[in-house]
Amino acid sequence: MKIHKLTSIMLILSILVITLAACSSSGGNETSSGLSTATPALSQATTVGATPTPQPTPTPLPASIEVTSLLLTPGKVAVEEEATAIVSLKNTGGVSGNYTVELKIEGVSAQKKDIVVGPQSSKKVRFQISKEKAGIYQVSVDGFQSTLKVSPGFYRSSAFGFTIEFPIDWVVDETESAITIKEPDEGTQLIIMLGVLTEEMSLEEYATEFIEQIRGILSTFAIVSQGSSTVGNSIPAYDFVFTASSSGYPTKGEAQIVFNGTKVIILWRHYVSTSFDLVKNTLDSIVQKFRLEEPTLFGIPRSEALFLYDTGPLTLDPTMCRETASAFYVYQIFSGLVTFDQNLQIVPDMAESWNITGDGTIYTFHLRKDATFHSGRQVTANDFKYSLERACDPDTDSPTAATYLSDIVGVTEKLNGEASDISGVKVMDDYTLQITIDSAKSYFLQKLAHPVSFVVDRYDVESGEDWWETPNGTGAFSLMEWEEDELVILERNSDFYDTPSKVEYVVFSLWGGYPMIMYETGEIDSTGVYLDDLDRVLDSTNPLNEELVTVPQLSVAYIGFNSTKPPFNDSKVRQAFSYAIDKDKIVDVIFKDSVVSADGILPPGLPGYSASLQGLGYDPVKAKQLIAESSYGSVSNLPPITLTTSGRGTVSDLETALIDMWHDNLGVEVDVRQLDPENYHNLLMEEKDELFTVGWSADYPDPQDFLDILFHTGSEENTGEYSNASVDSLLEQARVEQSNAVRMQMYQQAEQMLIDDAACLPLYFGVEYILVKPYVKGFVLNPMGFVCLKDVSVEPH
């Protein structure tokens, strides 16, 4: 699987332009905006008709289902601010039941939700409530009541964790990075700027940087006084008073900077100088009503959830995900016939058992009868047939179907638009699915653990092209909320067919700040360790060292050669560029020995890995000799060479080191062209230059997933379009070889051939360094880079 992880994140604090508009002596219209974040023997049978199972319709409440509680959070809100009503249901019966939850406000029906509750299980239903008028409202569900107080002159930021009170006739304007609280007819206003810490610093250090950035925008900006202070109920702050001018009008202002974990809150006000003292008392009295509280999202308290940092998925459609960022979420929300256990062994998932014919080509899967979609609809063999055929439909244009499903008879014809179905997929009955493959392959079951094989709800898919933004999955978690670049919330599927998740919610803060700071301030429960923080975390005297987990990964990072373009259509040039790179130095200096230098393609720990493989070592003299022996004769005859990589302006230390070594050891100038990091791997095949950076992480623990998928002629993951008939022949023999020992020998031989021919330039094998809070149990990162979140629990802390 393509690795889609940012090894470093450039997070920059920037000040939005502060406009000091011309003011009259009695006041004026002043605007300001705040701080933004840049930061695994049956015969063939006839197919049973694949008639879709109708979707369930709500039925009256079975006697076994009851409402057990109603909770409003928070109980006090501002006008139009949303509160969350959490209704708990319990089913003590032995069958699934449908229930319509009706929420009433002041006795009048306000919202309804149709819910399916599995046998002997509980479920929580959430409603978002807001009122346009202040007052006290009674909220009720089936006799359970709670009071919601809607207050004027009150504002809460749940995400940043603060409240503030102000005169009831004042108004609030909100933008993404600031809140303005102002008097309706006058110019008096308080601006609350919002930002995120991108590095560890004190209030004073932050204030100093903030002030310097303002000076870079306003030449007339001057500090009158500054120092530590408090706001509200003795909240530590850093205060500064300033003067400035705009359009000839002198102004005066004051600001307090407050931290809430990694959240930055700046209470800012300014006014025309002659009037500032007149309004200062009013503004000061508002500032003194500023209060901090624990940040919450959708009423989820810190004690009920696992909190993590992430950058978010690109897609939640299992057929379309081809990189680790999306696959992580898909594994939690969806499921397939089989899966991997913690030891990377294939175990049953939605197929509770299977049979394989003696010739190893026909697999008959017996499905669980208790498996349902999140909506409550039962999953049948027809759903799997539909899902596999959708994945292979040319109109779906899946980037992974050919790679992971083409062993199935009829898939190639389906992909090419030559067949309406997949002949090798047959529905024997509602709970029996038969799959026929073209020849016996020991790794086939492992391929079925890839997301492209996961079951999807046809009604969901057919509801619209954006169905995957609110998917009806089958996994241990359902998607509760997804706000792009803001947050993802997963909610426990209490009707999950296997052991339900131990944690009720998983909250991902997307681009929410610098992860290490968020971890150290307790905002998140686990984080990867970036290079800048590695030394101190590895220090045995540092308390963080006790929370460190190191996991070698089945992954490899390498430089790809575009073998279809000069000069890398010449193997001697590819070899020369390989011999010119001192990988040991790169690992030592750039990566601080946190990764493992790679001579080959197969990572340690993967079946087939050979410690005796002979790599192309560092030899600048041989590198120059190979250029002379090549069809180009000398460096001066080489065409322009560009390295394609991911990024947004800044060239990484690794890329700089590579370019410098090629220059110093070969005399070659290499340019860099960057592609959008978030869509890099999807763009790379069409937009690659002569060289490109790429990484690969195991989809399943077998050398076929690396050598065959990445380097066989015509493979959709063969980005460099490398082609070698001898290698192809060996890889094709290995696919069907039934002796595991012989098969591994074949892969080792193929790997050596690929290295000798410089099919790519392997750089290093990955190692993950993660921190996990002591109160978090079962958070196990496997060598393929995934955590099974349903096994994680959060103890009271």
Salt bridges, closest charged atoms under 4 A:
GLU30 OE1 - HIS270 NE2 2.78
GLU81 OE2 - ARG156 NH1 3.21
GLU165 OE2 - LYS76 NZ 3.93
ASP173 OD2 - LYS182 NZ 2.93
GLU212 OE2 - ARG215 NH1 2.61
GLU254 OE1 - ARG269 NH2 3.55
GLU254 OE1 - LYS280 NZ 2.63
ASP277 OD1 - LYS252 NZ 3.98
ASP284 OD1 - ARG269 NH2 2.88
ASP284 OD2 - LYS280 NZ 3.17
GLU293 OE2 - ARG156 NE 2.89
GLU304 OE1 - LYS124 NZ 3.92
ASP317 OD2 - ARG390 NH2 2.69
ASP370 OD1 - ARG368 NE 3.09
ASP383 OD1 - ARG377 NH2 3.03
GLU389 OE2 - LYS385 NZ 2.79
ASP407 OD1 - LYS441 NZ 2.61
ASP407 OD2 - LYS447 NZ 2.92
ASP438 OD1 - LYS441 NZ 3.03
ASP457 OD1 - ARG377 NH2 2.79
GLU462 OE2 - ARG458 NE 3.65
ASP495 OD2 - LYS123 NZ 3.10
GLU504 OE1 - LYS124 NZ 3.29
GLU504 OE1 - ARG492 NH2 3.84
GLU520 OE2 - ARG536 NH2 2.49
GLU523 OE1 - LYS263 NZ 3.00
ASP525 OD1 - ARG302 NH2 2.57
ASP533 OD1 - ARG536 NE 3.42
ASP535 OD2 - LYS592 NZ 3.84
GLU629 OE1 - LYS572 NZ 3.37
ASP664 OD1 - HIS663 ND1 3.06
GLU669 OE2 - HIS663 NE2 3.11
ASP676 OD1 - ARG648 NH2 2.90
GLU678 OE2 - ARG648 NH2 3.82
GLU687 OE1 - ARG673 NH1 3.77
ASP689 OD2 - ARG673 NE 2.77
GLU690 OE2 - LYS565 NZ 3.20
ASP699 OD1 - HIS450 NE2 3.87
ASP702 OD2 - ARG743 NH2 2.54
ASP708 OD2 - ARG735 NE 2.61
GLU717 OE1 - LYS2 NZ 3.53
GLU717 OE1 - ARG322 NH2 2.90
GLU721 OE2 - LYS688 NZ 2.81
ASP728 OD1 - HIS712 NE2 3.94
GLU732 OE2 - HIS712 NE2 2.73
ASP757 OD2 - ARG574 NH2 3.22
GLU768 OE2 - LYS5 NZ 2.98
ASP791 OD1 - LYS790 NZ 3.46
